[in-house]
Amino acid sequence: TGTSLSREQFARRLNDRLNEYGLPPLGKGRTTYAAELFNVKPQSVSAWLRGESYPKQENLVEISRILGCSRDWLLTG
């Protein structure tokens, strides 16, 4: 689903929102904190943050709610 470029852009927007939310940077615990925050596996978050995949629809809705942004903005900017 989606091109590699659009997944990378999603990852950039997700990382930007996580910065604003106050999570530590990648390599310093971001994946673990985000997995706990979103109640998903760290492996899933890791793939999202590297632009390898998108969250499932229900996870995307919850992520958007928690981060205070729209699902559409996360996906398309």
Disulfide bonds with the S-S distance in Angstrom:
none
